[in-house]
Amino acid sequence: MASRSTIIVVAFMAGAAIFALAPGLSTAVQRAVGIGAPAKTAVPSKPAAPEPAATLLPMSEEQIKLAQIDLANVGPALIAKRLVVPGSIVPSADLIAHVSVKLSGTVAELRKNIGDDVANDEVIAVLESREIADAKSEYLAARLTNDLAQDLANRDKTLWDGRAIPEQQYLRSRNAAAQSGMKVNIARQKLMALGLADSEIAALPESSEARLRRQDVRAPISGRVVERKVELGAAVGRDNLETELFVIVDLSRVWVDLSVASSDLPLIKEGQSVKISARGLSETTTGKIVFVSPLVDRDTRTARVVAEIQNAGGMWRPGSFVTAAIALDQRSAPVVAPATAIQKVEGRTVVFVRTKDGFEKRDVVSGQKEDQTLEIVSGLRPGETIAVTNTFSLKAELSKPKDED
């Protein structure tokens, strides 16, 4: 037993000596003889973190045009909380004219037809009338008599001043001149009541006999003929005959008749802004409320509200049904963008900002939405240019792998 222990000790010391004298031995040999350091347990390496998604999309001007991407500068705009109500377009009551005659006669000329545009004071028809001929003749006769009476009165005044005639003769001539002047004024008023203007009355002494029995019918406003109620040669005037010749409407401004529930009436006031839109029309327009009825319909429990809009292009036709959005609470937002410019990428709201080389994906925070516009609370500065149409193609391009063509 003692000899075996001695042998083991001698062998261990010999191995240590060999390790000290031969440091170049391989680690494997050292481990084989039991003198090397124990092998370290391998620790698995962590997978590499994915690279962040690219935020820049290179794109030339030609590529932008081919992709049909429209650009727009963002900036301040009005954002409002609105009440949406139905309505219909009607002509403005201030811009409708019924052209009627004030005497009996026949239609000699019709210079305008339905659908024609007319200007204010333009001659649109001509009548022939014995009544107008008698009134004009009476005026001309009274004028001629008055001229003679005035001349006689002036002559007698001169003679009376020179004591060549008695005062009674002068007084008679002066009285006759005053009466003739009154008759001229009465005849003139009669012509004006029949529809003649001052310029037409002043031109009567130089008029031909044929013109004495004719009267021009003039348009009282500019607009368009929407109704013509007589034919050429038709008898018009009194005795149960037609007195209305035309209906003219000026559609440069129109009204929007709205129906507002009684519960919403406290929110509605004259002067509020209204945005008008219609199905089938891409354009919208704005106007103002000009009338809020104090009466509520007992059956529908709604009140009539009237807004006025400009209609120079004639796009808003009377009789059309529209939708009106009445601004209740309006404020100015520093940056507003079209809703078509907004996309969702990985749960974040983004827009694509135009750069010199293409587009940059930009995270934004949106606020209040109105119709097709959206307030941008942060992420954009006024004046920056963004893509506003076909932005989905930019989102799709952003999602492509980097090595994809």
Protein Blocks (a to p, Z undefined) as FASTA:
>chain_A
ZZmmmmmmmmmmmmmmmmmmmmmbcfklmmmnopaccddddddddddddddddfbdcddf
klmmmnopacdddddddddddddddddddddfklcccdddfbdcddfbdcbdehiacdeh
iafbdcddfklmmmmmmmmmmmmmmmmmmmmmmmmmmmmmnopacfklmmmmmmmmmmmm
mmmmmmmmmmmmnopafklmmmmmmpcfklmmpccdddfbgcddfbdcbdehiacheehi
afbfbdcddfkbccddddddfklmmmpcghiacddddehiabdcddddfbdcfbdcfklo
pacdddddddfkomacghiacdddddfbdcddfbdcdfklpcceehiacdddddfklccd
ddddddddehjaccdfbhpaehiacdfehklmmmmmmmpcfklZZ
